[in-house]
Amino acid sequence: MRRLTVTLVAAITCAALLPAAAAAANASLPDIEDEVMCTICGTTLQLSDSPQAERERVFINELIAKGKTKDEIKAAPEFDKEKHLGDPHYRDQLGGHYGSGH
C-alpha cells in the first residue's frame, strides 16, 4: 500500500510539473520583442514601429507557430547591416538555421 501511495504522489507531482515545463519552452512575441533589435532602426522590436520591425514580428510569429522556442529563435546568426545586407551566403546561413531553405 505504501508503494502505491508513493507512486501516486510521484505521478501527481510529475503531472503537475509537465504544463509548467511545456509553458517554459513555448515562445511568445512579447517575451522576445523586447530582446530583439530591428535591423533598420537599431531599437528593440518592442519600441520600433518601422515596416522592417513589423516584418520581423511576423517572421517571429511564424517561427513560434512552427514550435520554435525562444532560445531557438534568438540563436539566429547575428545580423550586421554593413556586412550581411544583400549577401546570399548570409541568407543561406539563415535558411539553414531556420530550415527554410532560402
C-alpha positions in Angstrom: 0.0 0.0 0.0 2.8 2.4 0.9 4.5 1.7 -2.5 1.2 2.6 -4.3 0.9 5.8 -2.3 4.4 6.8 -3.2 3.9 6.0 -6.8 0.7 8.0 -6.9 2.3 11.0 -5.3 5.2 10.9 -7.7 2.8 10.6 -10.7 0.7 13.5 -9.5 3.8 15.7 -8.9 5.1 14.9 -12.4 1.7 15.6 -13.9 1.6 19.0 -12.2 5.1 19.9 -13.4 4.5 19.0 -17.1 2.4 22.0 -18.0 4.9 24.4 -16.4 7.8 22.8 -18.3 5.8 23.0 -21.6 4.9 26.6 -20.9 8.5 27.5 -20.3 9.5 26.0 -23.7 6.8 27.9 -25.5 7.9 31.2 -27.0 5.8 34.4 -27.2 6.3 37.6 -29.2 6.1 39.9 -26.2 8.7 37.9 -24.4 11.0 38.1 -27.5 10.4 41.5 -29.0 12.0 43.3 -26.0 15.3 41.5 -26.7 15.5 41.5 -30.5 16.6 44.5 -32.4 15.1 46.0 -35.6 17.7 45.6 -38.3 16.9 49.0 -39.8 16.5 51.4 -36.8 18.6 49.5 -34.2 16.0 49.7 -31.5 14.1 46.8 -29.9 11.1 45.4 -31.8 9.0 46.4 -28.8 9.8 50.1 -29.4 10.0 50.2 -33.2 7.1 50.8 -35.5 9.1 50.6 -38.7 7.9 48.4 -41.6 11.0 46.2 -41.1 10.2 45.7 -37.4 6.7 44.6 -38.4 8.1 42.1 -40.9 10.4 40.7 -38.1 7.4 40.4 -35.8 5.5 38.5 -38.5 8.5 36.2 -39.0 8.9 35.6 -35.3 5.2 34.7 -35.0 5.6 32.2 -37.9 8.6 30.6 -36.1 6.5 30.4 -32.8 3.7 28.8 -34.8 6.2 26.2 -36.0 7.0 25.4 -32.4 10.4 27.1 -32.1 11.5 28.0 -28.6 12.7 31.5 -27.5 16.2 30.2 -27.4 16.0 28.7 -30.9 14.6 32.0 -32.3 17.2 34.1 -30.6 20.1 31.8 -31.6 19.8 33.1 -35.2 23.1 34.2 -36.8 23.9 37.8 -35.9 23.0 40.4 -38.5 25.3 43.2 -39.4 23.7 45.5 -41.9 27.0 46.6 -43.4 28.2 43.0 -43.9 25.1 41.0 -44.5 22.5 43.1 -46.4 22.2 41.5 -49.8 24.8 38.8 -49.0 23.5 35.5 -50.5 25.8 33.4 -48.2 24.3 35.0 -45.1 20.8 34.3 -46.5 21.8 30.7 -47.0 23.1 30.6 -43.4 19.8 31.9 -42.1 17.9 29.5 -44.3 20.0 26.6 -42.8 19.4 27.9 -39.3 15.6 28.1 -39.7 15.3 25.2 -42.0 13.6 27.3 -44.7 16.0 26.5 -47.5 16.2 30.1 -48.7 
